[in-house]
Amino acid sequence: MPEIAQGPQDASRSAPTRTEHDLLGDREVPQAAYWGIHTLRAVENFPITGTTLATCPDLIRALAAIKQAAALANRELGLLDGTRCAAIVAACEEVRAGALHDQFVVDLIQGGAGTSTNMNANEVIANRALEILGHERGAYGHLHPNEHVNMGQSTNDVYPTALKIAGIGAIRRLVAAMSDLRGSFAGKAAEFADVLKMGRTQLQDAVPMTLGQEFGTYARMLAEDEARLGEAELLIREINMGATAIGTGITAHPLYAALVRERLAEITGIPLVTAEDLVEATQDCGAFVQVSGVLKRVAVKLSKTCNDLRLLSSGPRAGFGEINLPARQAGSSIMPGKVNPVIPEVVNQVAFEVIGNDVTISFAAEAGQLQLNAFEPVIAYSLFRSFAHLEAACRTLDRHCVRGITANRERLRAGVEQSIGIVTALNPYIGYRNATAVALEAHATGRGVYELVLEKGLMAREQLDAVLQPDRLTRPQALDPAIAQAIAAA
């Protein structure tokens, strides 16, 4: 395995160094490092979040796939010799397999529209390729980070393409986590299919439903958002490789764009397409806005679900107390026996973060000027945090909460029997005026709707029992003409 090196800020002053040169002059770089002078300056310039490229392996793998595809395309076009191409490809395959990720030390948020990220990738791949060729790191006369690894490319087509490829991997993992969570909600929907309860609108008793129907909606909402994420993936399969600086393709071979897209699709297994207008595609961040908007949608709906779980489990004595969430930890340092809904609470907080990230991405996309958006790094930072945290939130909610939920069946049934809301089911038979009068009296006296309807002679007991069957209360039912006629005759 390649030797592991420390980051610039941790390198010992006594450690061996090599001299590298850029347009600003010479700098000493640790000899053990695979990164070079451009990365060194970026680390010094952008001590912003402490979150480096190494924390985003999807992005590193995407960058390596792009460099590999570019080398292959340039070799086929006769622009890169076979020896250098083979070394670059070998280095890229190692990085894609997980090697040298610790060498990607630049902060995710950086100035320069992602140039430092691209330079970091060029230098790491170049220095590993030099080793493969039998040369020392930094011996760029044999193989150069910009001239060979970056051949036919610009940060302005490499970086957004890498974000999209990495985003597709993140989408697929998030969808898998959502699918598992959806399966758990669907399982609870089946388990609670026979549990009658009161539905509520505006936190007031409405009409009866089953707890299974309530949990089924949570599964359905997730399924809808899985489909929206699939649509978002289709959108970000469009890339601008071959655009180079602003979309005109300057310095790239006329056949390069099509060829690099073909090779990149083969490497990643993603059916990528080249944008019809590369000038437009290089400056437009609309695809990232769209993806972030879908993530916000997922977050909002997931948070609403968690709000419901917290409310339905509130109590245990003085709240709704309709369901029980698994007890995960002590809930108070002062109140013995208190258990809080900590899993839904943490998911709520992830949702708040994702909503905030969407605002950041919107502002960054809007702030682009002319032929380039310089703020894609903060888009990347925000987008990948949203992906990672939503995926973790779905996994946590599934494993530590939903699978262990139980129902308080007796309390739910009692709530239906005591609710004034069941009078709605009688409205077609006894009329709105009578139903309203019964509801008002039940509310004023605390008596049940059932006994008041019988007392007033509005329906016979067998008629009332037939209408108030659970299967009739929880799904569309045509008016029973026999019951209606009997009531009218009476």
N, C-alpha and C positions, 0 to 999 in steps of 0.2 A: 504493500500500500504506500501511497505518497506520504512523505513526511508532513506532519502537522505543524503549522506555524501559528504563533500568536498574532493578535491584532496589533495595529500600529501603536495604540495607546499602552499596550502591555509589553512591548518588546524591550528587552534589556539593552541598555546602552553599550554593554560589552559584547553583545551578540554580533557575529559576523554580518557584514552588510555588503550590498552591491550598489553601485552608483547607476541611477537611471536619469534620463534627461527628458524634459518636455519643453514647451514653448516658454515657460517661466524660468527654466534653468535646471540645475542638477539637484538631486536629493538622494540621500542614503536610504535604501530600502532593506529591511532584514533579508539576508540571503535565504533564510528558510521560508520566506513568504512566497506564495504563488501569485498574489496580487502585486501590483507595481506602483509606479509613481502617481498615476492618475487616481488610483484608489486611495493612496496615502493622502493626497490633497483633499479628496472628498471626505474622508474620515475626519480630517482636521477642520474642514469647512462646515460640516453638518452634524454637530453633536446635538441633535434635536430630540429624538424620541427614545434613543437607546434600543430601538427595535431595528435590527439589521436585516439585510436580505436573507441571511441564514435562517431566519424564523419563517420564511416563506418558501419551503422546498418546491412547491408547485411552480413558482416563478423561476427559480433556478433551473429546474428541469426544462421549462419552456425555453429559456434563453439558450440552454445547451442544445436543445433540439433545433432551434433556429440556426445556430452557428454550424451545426452538423449539416443541415439541409443546404445552407449557403455554400459550404465547402464542396459538397457533392455537385451542386448546380454549377459552380464556377469551374470545377474539374471537367465536367461534361462539355462546358463551353470552351475549354482550352485555355482558361485564364489562370488556373491554379495547377501546379504540377502534382503528380500523383503521390510523391513522397510526403510533401507537406499536407496534402488532403488527407492521406491515411492517418497521419499523426493527429491532425485536428479532429477527425472523426473518432479516433480511439479515445482522445481526451474527453470529447463530448459524451461518448457512451459511458465513460466512468462517472462523469458528473451526473448524468441522467440516472445512473444506478445508485447515486447517493454519496459518491466520493467528493471530498474537497468543499462541501457546503459550508464548512466553518471558515473558508477563505472569502466568502461573500460578506464583507464586513461593513459595507456602506449602509448608512441609515436609509430606511425606506422613504422618509421624507427628505427631499434634497432639491436644491435649485438645479436648473439646467435641463428640465424636461425629461429627466431620466438618463442623461448622458453618463453620469457617474455609475449608474447600474450597468449600462452597456459596457463601459470601460472596465469595470470590475470583472465582468464576464469575459471580455476579450483577453485581459491579462492572465486570469487564472487558467483559461483554456490554452493560451499561448505558452505559458510556462510549463504546464503539464505536457503539452505536445513537444516542447523542446527536450524535456527529459526523455520522452519516448524515443526521440531521435538521437539521444545520447549526448545532448548538450546541457550546459548549466542553465538554471533559471536566469532570465535577464539577458541571455545571449540573442538578442532580437535581430541580429544580422542574419541569422539562419531562418528565423520564423518570427514575424512581427505581429503584435496584437491587432494593430489597425490595418496594416497593409494586407495581411493574409487572413486572420480570423474574422476581421470586419469587412472583408472584400465585398464590394457591391451592396453595402449596407449603410444605413444611417441609424442613429438612435431613434429617429423619427418614424422609421418603419419597424425596427426591431422591438422597441419598447412596447408600443400598443399591441403588436402581434403577440408578444410574450404575455401581456396582461390577459388577452383574450383566450389564449391556450390554457393558461393557468386558471382562468375563470371557469372554463368548461370543466376542468377536473374538479374544481370546488363546487360547481353546480351539481355535478353528478353525486358527489359525496353528501351534499345537503339533501338532495332528493332521496337518497338511500336512507338517511336518518329520518326524514319526514315520513317515508313509507313505513318504516318500523313503528314509528309513533302512531301513524294512522291505523296500523294493524292492531295495536293495543287498544286504541279507542273503539275500533270496530268489534274487538273481542268483548269489551265491556258493554257495548250496545247490545250484543247478543245475550250476554249474561243478565242484563237488566231489562230484557224485552217485556217481561211480565210485571214489572214494577210500576204501579200507577202512582202518579204524583200530580201536583198542580203546576201548570205552566204559569209564567208571569210575564206581564208587559209593564214597563215602567215601575218595576219592583212591586206591582200590585197583583193580587191573584187574578188570573185570566181564566183559562179553561184547562181541563185535565189533559195530560199526555203521559207517555211512559218515560221512565228514566233512560230506557234504551233509545228512544227517539232523541232525547237530549244529547246523549253521548254519540249517537250516529251523526249528528250535525258536525261534531268536532272532527270526526273522520272525514266527512264529506268536504269540509273546508280545506283540510290538508290536501285531499286529492285534487281539488281545483287548483291549488297553488303549485302542486307538483307539475301540473300541466302547464301553468304559466311559466315556470322555470324552464321547462322543455322548449317552449317558444322562445324564451330569452337565449337559450343556447344556440338555437338556429340563427339568431341575429348576430351573435358574436363569432360565428364561423367565418364571417367576411373579414379578410385581412388586407393590409396595404403593403405587404412585402414587395419590394421592387420600386416603391415610391422614392426611396432614398430621402433626400433632404426635405423637399416640399411637395413631392408627388409627381415631379416631372421625370424622375428616373435617371437623373444625371449621375454619371460614373458607372451605371449598371448596363450590362449587355441588353440589347433589345429583347432577347428571348429569356432573360433571367427571371423576370417576375413569374411567368407561367411555370418555369422549371423549378424554381425554389418552392413555389406553392405545392407543386406535385411531390417533391421530395419531402417537404414538411408534413404533408398529409400522410405519406407512407410511414414516416417515423412516428408520428403521434397517433395514427389510427383515426384521426378526425377528418371528415370530409370538408376540408377548407375550400373557400372560394376567394378569388381575387376581386377586390372592389372594382366596379366599372369605371369609377373616376377616382384615381389615386390622389389627385390634388384635394378633392373634397374629403376623401377618407382620412387623409393625414391630419386635417385640422378639426374633424368632427368627432366629438366625444359622446354623441347621442346614444351609442350602443351601451356605454357604461351607465349613462343616466337611466336607460331603460332597465338594465339589469338591477341597478340599485333600487329602482322603483318597485320591482317585483320583490326584492328582499324586504323592502319596507312593508309591502302588502303582507308578506308572510309574517313579519314581526307583529304587525298590528293585529292580525287575526289570531295569532298564537297568544298574544298578550290578552286579548279579549277572552279566549278560552281559559287562560289562567285566572283571570278575574272571576269567571264563573266558578271555577273549582274552589277558589278561596271563599266565595260567598256561600256556595252550597255546603261547604264543610264548616262554616262558621259556627261557633259555639264553644264547647259541645252542648251546653245546656241552654244558653241564652241567645243563640243564633239560629240559623236555618237548620243546621244539624242533619241535613238530608243524606249526606255521604260522609265517609271517613277517609281521609288521606293517610297514607302510611306515616307513622311517627318516625322522623329521621334524627331528631336531636332535641335536647332540652330547650325550651323556648324562652326561659327567663332566668336571670341571675337572682331574682327576688321573689318570683311567684312560683312556688313548688307545683309541679304537675302540669305546668303550662306547656303546650306543644303548638308550634306555629307552622303555617303552610310554607315552609322555607323553599321548597322546590319551585312551586309556582311563582314565589316572590323573586327568585333569581332569574327565572325566565322573563318576568316582567321587565327586569332591569336590562337584560340583554336587548329586549325589544326597544326600550328607550334609547339605548346606544345606537341600534341600527337605524332608527328614525333620525337621530342626530347625524349619523354618517351620511345618510341620504341627502340631508341639507348641505353638508360639506361637499359632496360630489356634485350636487346641482350648482353650487357657487363656482366650483373649480371648472366645471364644463362651460359655464357661462363666461368665465374670465378669459377664455382663449382669445387670441388676437391674430387676425390675418391668417397666415398659412400654417400656424402651429398652436397647439395648446401647451403652454409651459408647465401646467399644473397637474399633469397626469400622475406624478409621484404621490400626491395626497389623495388622488382618486384611488390609486392602487392600495395605499395604506388603509383607507377607509373601507374599501370594497372587500379586501381580504379579511379584515377584522370582522366585518359583518358576516361573511361566509363562515369563518371559523367559529365565531361565537354562537351563531344560529345553529350550526350543526351540533355543537356541544350542548346547547340548550335543549334541542330536540332529544338527544340521547339521554340527557339527565332527566328530563320530564318523563320520558318513556320508562326508563329503568328504575327510577327512584320514586316515582309517584303513580302514574296511571295504572301500571300493572297491579298495584296493590290496593286500589280503591275498592271500598265496599259500600253497600247501600244500607241505610237504616229503614228497612221496609215498613215496619209498623208505623214509624213516624210519618213516612210519606203517605201511607194509606189514610192515616188519621187526618192528615192535612187536606186530603181530597174530601173526606166525609164531612169535615167541619167547614169547608170552604163555601162561600156564597157563589163562587164562580161556576159551580155545576148547574146553576139555574139557567145558564146560557143554553145548555142542552135541552132544556124544557121549553124554551122560547117558541119553537115551531109548533108545539102542541097546546100550550096554554096561553100563548099570545104575549106580546111584549109588555102590555100594561099589567097583566097578572104577574108576569115574571118579575117586573120591577117592584111591584108591591111586596112580593115574597122576599126579594133580596133586601129591601129596605127594612122589613120587619125582622128578618134574620139578623141583620147587622145591628139593629137597635136592641134586640132582646137577647142576642147570643144563642138563640135557638137554631136548629138545623133546617136547611131548605127542605130536606126530605120530609120531616115531620110536619112542617107548615103546609106543604102541598097536600099531604093527606088530610090534615085537619080542615083545610078549606074546601076539600072535596074537588080539587081541580083535576086530580087523576086518581085512579084506583091503584092499590099497592102493586098488583101484578103489572100494570101498565108502567108505573114508575120504575119498577125493578128492571123491566125490559129495556127502557130507554137509557138507564144508567149503567148498563153493562160496560165493562172496561173497553171491549172492542168497539163499541159504538161511540164511546167518549173520545177516542184517540185517533179516529180516521174519518174521512168523509162517509156519510150515511144518508141515504134517501129517507124522506119522511115515511114512517110506517103507516100506510093508509088505514089499516085495521084499528090501530090505536087512535089515530086522528078521528076516525068515524065514531068510535066508541065514546070518545070524550065529547064530541059534538052532540051525540044523541043524549048524553047525560045532561 
